[in-house]
């Protein structure tokens, strides 16, 4: 473990240099990793682990779409693909990667296979942090660890295939064997992390829920919609409004910010854009700060967790979700976006 200075704050990190893949393979050479769930995070983590040379099996409900997806990805029924209970029986490490709501439902089944010395692995601190609401309380004689990639399973897999990595946080909730630290390090490297930074289950879920509802998804869609509407209300065409609101940001500016930082971006744009950005970022910060403060407070109180549990457990959850997604997809802004994406040069290569 190394210590790095982030803006004056020293944090613990694990890098590929200090914990190379060969070391990770050695740590886990006698372990069988069962990835339970093949939906959002499952495919990316499982495929990366398999390609990195670890012993991986999949636990999934038979005759489901995700069972078929696992077969399409090369997992073999009876060899590396099993019903959930059988996979849990065979595993020494159980990666519990179902949705938060599904984890609650399946917990009694998983718990009975968590015999002494096994490892329970999460990619989200939700279940354990809100245990009073989820009922998920791990046995005291198993290791409980977390690797949370900072992005979707799709991104984790894509970056791995490109020879890159997606940064992940790591945490140890329970070290029953005395080996939890080396296991979490090895698994973090094994799933394809760029580097690993330390957290705990509570901080992970608080930051994750805030981020998802904030700049990662909720806030960014709200800002897109507001700017697009103002431009349209003032006579700008859909194409112009979308390009100025979304396309230029996602296709041109954000990749440069990712490579060089926002200060570099401000220093390398036109003087007119530079002056406006410097003048306006603080008013936007001040306007949104109370919303973020309220959001974090709702997360800390457990209200956002309960809303998720209640909503995702409703029998018509999928129908309601589809209706909300349809509203987004059929809005003028994202209908325009579909046309703009179809006109990108790479889409028209022969």
C-alpha positions in Angstrom: 0.0 0.0 0.0 1.3 3.4 -0.9 0.4 6.9 0.3 -0.4 9.6 -2.2 -1.0 13.3 -1.7 -4.3 14.5 -3.2 -4.5 18.2 -2.9 -2.8 18.2 0.4 -4.6 15.2 1.8 -2.7 12.0 2.2 -4.6 8.8 1.2 -3.8 5.1 1.0 -3.8 3.7 -2.6 -2.9 0.4 -4.2 -1.3 0.5 -7.6 -0.6 -2.1 -10.2 3.1 -1.5 -9.8 3.2 -2.4 -6.1 0.6 -5.2 -6.4 1.1 -6.7 -9.9 -1.2 -9.2 -11.5 1.3 -12.0 -10.8 1.1 -11.3 -7.1 -2.7 -11.2 -7.3 -2.8 -14.6 -9.0 -0.6 -16.0 -6.3 -2.8 -14.7 -3.5 -6.0 -16.2 -5.1 -4.5 -19.4 -6.6 -6.5 -21.6 -4.3 -9.7 -19.6 -4.5 -12.9 -20.1 -6.5 -14.7 -16.9 -7.2 -18.4 -17.1 -7.8 -19.9 -14.0 -9.5 -23.6 -13.9 -8.4 -25.6 -11.9 -10.9 -24.8 -11.2 -14.5 -26.5 -7.9 -15.0 -24.7 -4.5 -14.6 -21.3 -5.2 -12.9 -21.2 -9.0 -13.2 -20.2 -9.4 -16.8 -17.3 -6.9 -16.8 -15.8 -8.1 -13.5 -16.2 -11.8 -14.3 -14.8 -11.6 -17.8 -11.8 -9.5 -16.6 -11.1 -11.9 -13.8 -11.3 -14.8 -16.2 -9.1 -13.2 -18.8 -6.6 -12.4 -16.0 -6.3 -16.1 -15.2 -8.4 -16.5 -12.1 -10.8 -19.4 -11.3 -14.2 -17.8 -11.9 -17.7 -19.3 -12.1 -21.1 -17.6 -12.6 -24.2 -18.1 -10.4 -27.3 -17.0 -12.3 -31.0 -18.0 -12.5 -31.5 -20.6 -15.2 -33.6 -19.9 -18.3 -33.2 -16.1 -17.8 -32.0 -13.5 -20.3 -28.8 -13.1 -18.3 -28.2 -16.9 -18.3 -28.3 -16.8 -22.0 -26.0 -13.7 -22.0 -23.5 -15.6 -19.9 -23.5 -18.5 -22.4 -23.0 -16.1 -25.2 -20.0 -14.7 -23.3 -18.4 -18.1 -23.2 -19.5 -19.4 -19.7 -20.3 -23.1 -19.9 -23.3 -24.6 -18.1 -22.2 -27.3 -15.6 -18.5 -26.1 -15.9 -18.4 -22.4 -15.3 -22.1 -21.5 -15.2 -24.4 -22.7 -12.4 -27.6 -22.0 -10.6 -27.0 -19.6 -7.8 -27.0 -22.0 -4.9 -24.6 -24.5 -6.6 -22.2 -21.6 -7.4 -22.3 -20.5 -3.8 -21.5 -24.0 -2.6 -18.5 -24.3 -4.9 -17.1 -20.8 -4.2 -14.6 -19.7 -1.6 -15.3 -16.0 -2.6 -18.8 -14.9 -3.3 -19.1 -11.7 -5.3 -22.6 -10.5 -4.5 -23.3 -8.3 -7.6 -27.1 -8.5 -7.8 -29.1 -5.2 -7.6 -29.6 -3.9 -4.1 -33.3 -5.0 -4.1 -32.4 -8.5 -5.4 -29.7 -8.8 -2.7 -32.3 -8.3 -0.1 -34.6 -11.0 -1.6 -31.8 -13.6 -2.1 -29.9 -13.0 1.2 -31.3 -16.0 3.1 -30.1 -18.2 0.3 -26.6 -16.7 0.1 -26.2 -16.5 3.9 -26.5 -20.3 4.4 -23.5 -20.9 2.1 -21.3 -18.4 3.9 -19.4 -20.9 5.9 -16.4 -20.0 8.1 -13.4 -18.6 6.2 -15.2 -17.7 3.0 -15.2 -14.2 1.6 -18.3 -12.1 0.8 -17.5 -9.4 -1.8 -19.6 -6.4 -2.6 -19.3 -3.6 -5.2 -21.6 -1.3 -3.3 -21.8 -0.5 0.4 -25.6 -0.3 0.3 -26.6 -3.7 1.8 -24.3 -3.5 4.8 -24.5 0.2 5.6 -28.3 0.1 5.6 -28.5 -3.3 7.3 -31.5 -2.2 9.5 -33.4 -1.8 6.2 -32.0 -4.6 4.2 -31.6 -7.3 6.8 -28.2 -8.2 5.4 -25.9 -8.9 8.4 -22.9 -11.1 7.4 -21.8 -14.0 9.7 -18.9 -13.0 11.9 -16.6 -15.7 10.7 -16.3 -14.6 7.0 -14.3 -11.8 5.4 -16.4 -9.0 4.1 -14.8 -6.7 1.5 -15.7 -4.2 -1.2 -14.3 -3.3 -4.6 -16.4 -0.5 -6.2 -15.3 0.4 -9.8 -16.0 4.1 -10.5 -18.1 3.4 -13.6 -20.3 0.9 -15.2 -19.4 -2.7 -15.8 -19.5 -1.9 -19.5 -16.8 0.7 -19.1 -14.8 -1.5 -16.8 -14.7 -4.2 -19.6 -14.1 -1.8 -22.4 -11.1 -0.1 -20.7 -9.7 -3.5 -19.8 -9.9 -4.7 -23.4 -8.1 -1.5 -24.4 -5.3 -2.2 -22.0 -6.4 0.5 -19.6 -8.1 0.5 -16.2 -11.0 2.0 -14.3 -10.2 3.3 -10.8 -11.9 1.6 -7.9 -12.4 2.1 -4.2 -11.7 -0.7 -1.8 -12.9 -1.3 1.8 -12.7 -4.0 4.5 -15.8 -4.3 6.7 -14.8 -7.5 8.4 -11.4 -9.4 8.5 -12.2 -12.8 10.0 -9.2 -14.6 8.5 -6.5 -12.0 8.8 -6.1 -12.1 5.0 -8.8 -9.7 3.9 -6.3 -7.0 2.9 -4.4 -9.2 0.5 -7.7 -10.6 -0.9 -9.2 -7.2 -1.6 -6.0 -6.0 -3.2 -5.8 -9.0 -5.4 -9.4 -8.9 -6.4 -9.2 -5.1 -7.1 -6.3 -5.7 -9.5 -7.9 -8.8 -10.9 -11.1 -7.0 -12.0 -9.1 -4.5 -13.9 -8.8 -1.5 -11.7 -6.4 1.3 -12.7 -5.6 2.0 -9.1 -7.5 1.4 -5.8 -8.2 4.1 -3.2 -9.3 3.4 0.4 -12.8 4.0 1.7 -15.3 2.2 4.0 -18.7 0.8 3.3 -20.6 3.9 4.6 -18.5 6.5 2.8 -18.7 4.4 -0.4 -22.5 4.3 -0.5 -22.9 7.9 0.6 -20.6 9.2 -2.1 -22.1 6.8 -4.7 -25.7 7.7 -4.1 -24.8 11.4 -4.1 -22.8 11.1 -7.3 -25.4 9.1 -9.2 -28.1 11.6 -8.3 -25.7 14.5 -8.7 -23.1 15.2 -11.4 -22.9 11.7 -12.8 -26.5 11.4 -13.9 -29.3 13.4 -12.1 -27.7 16.9 -12.1 -26.2 16.6 -15.5 -29.5 15.7 -17.1 -31.1 18.6 -15.2 -28.5 21.0 -16.5 -28.7 19.7 -20.0 -32.5 20.1 -20.0 -32.4 23.6 -18.5 -29.9 25.0 -21.0 -31.5 23.3 -24.0 -34.9 24.8 -23.0 -33.5 28.3 -22.7 -31.9 28.1 -26.1 -35.0 26.7 -27.7 -37.2 29.3 -26.0 -35.0 31.9 -27.5 -35.4 30.7 -31.1 -32.4 28.4 -31.5 -32.9 25.2 -33.6 -33.0 21.8 -32.0 -29.7 20.9 -33.7 -27.9 24.0 -32.5 -29.3 23.7 -29.0 -28.2 20.1 -28.7 -24.8 20.6 -30.1 -24.1 23.6 -27.8 -25.6 21.8 -24.7 -24.5 18.1 -25.1 -22.4 17.3 -28.1 -19.6 19.7 -27.7 -19.3 18.9 -24.0 -19.3 15.1 -24.4 -17.4 14.7 -27.7 -14.8 17.5 -27.4 -14.4 19.1 -24.0 -14.8 16.3 -21.4 -12.1 14.0 -23.0 -9.7 17.0 -22.8 -10.7 17.7 -19.2 -10.1 14.0 -18.4 -6.7 14.2 -19.9 -5.5 17.5 -18.6 -7.9 19.0 -16.0 -10.3 21.9 -16.0 -7.6 24.5 -15.4 -5.9 23.4 -18.6 -9.2 23.6 -20.4 -9.8 27.2 -19.2 -6.2 28.1 -20.3 -6.6 26.6 -23.8 -9.9 28.0 -25.0 -10.7 31.3 -26.6 -10.3 34.4 -24.4 -14.1 35.0 -24.7 -14.9 31.5 -23.5 -12.3 31.7 -20.8 -13.6 34.9 -19.4 -17.2 33.7 -19.4 -16.4 30.4 -17.8 -14.3 32.0 -15.0 -17.1 34.5 -14.3 -20.0 32.0 -14.3 -18.8 28.8 -12.6 -19.1 30.2 -9.1 -22.7 31.4 -9.5 -23.6 27.9 -10.8 -21.8 26.4 -7.8 -23.7 28.7 -5.4 -27.0 27.9 -7.0 -26.5 24.2 -6.9 -24.8 23.9 -3.5 -28.0 23.9 -1.5 -29.4 21.2 -3.7 -26.3 19.0 -3.2 -26.4 19.7 0.6 -30.1 18.6 0.7 -29.2 15.5 -1.4 -26.4 14.4 0.8 -28.6 14.9 3.9 -31.3 12.7 2.4 -28.6 10.0 1.6 -27.2 10.2 5.2 -30.7 9.9 6.7 -31.3 6.7 4.7 -34.3 8.3 2.9 -32.8 7.7 -0.6 -32.0 4.1 0.3 -35.5 3.5 1.5 -37.0 5.1 -1.7 -34.9 2.8 -3.7 -35.9 -0.3 -1.7 -39.5 0.6 -1.8 -39.6 1.5 -5.5 -37.5 -1.4 -6.8 -39.6 -3.9 -4.8 -42.9 -2.9 -6.4 -44.5 -5.5 -8.7 -44.9 -2.9 -11.5 -41.4 -1.4 -11.1 -40.3 -2.3 -14.6 -43.4 -0.8 -16.2 -43.0 2.4 -14.2 -39.2 2.5 -15.1 -40.0 2.0 -18.8 -42.5 4.8 -18.7 -39.9 7.2 -17.2 -37.2 6.2 -19.6 -39.6 6.6 -22.5 -40.3 10.2 -21.4 -36.6 10.9 -21.6 -36.0 9.1 -24.8 -39.0 10.8 -26.6 -38.1 14.3 -25.4 -37.1 16.7 -28.2 -33.6 17.0 -26.8 -32.8 13.3 -26.9 -34.7 12.7 -30.1 -32.4 15.4 -31.5 -29.5 13.6 -29.9 -30.3 10.4 -31.7 -30.2 12.2 -35.0 -26.9 14.0 -34.1 -25.3 10.7 -33.1 -26.3 9.2 -36.4 -24.5 12.0 -38.3 -21.2 11.5 -36.5 -18.5 10.5 -39.1 -17.6 7.2 -37.4 -21.2 6.1 -37.7 -21.1 6.5 -41.5 -17.8 4.7 -42.3 -18.2 2.0 -44.9 
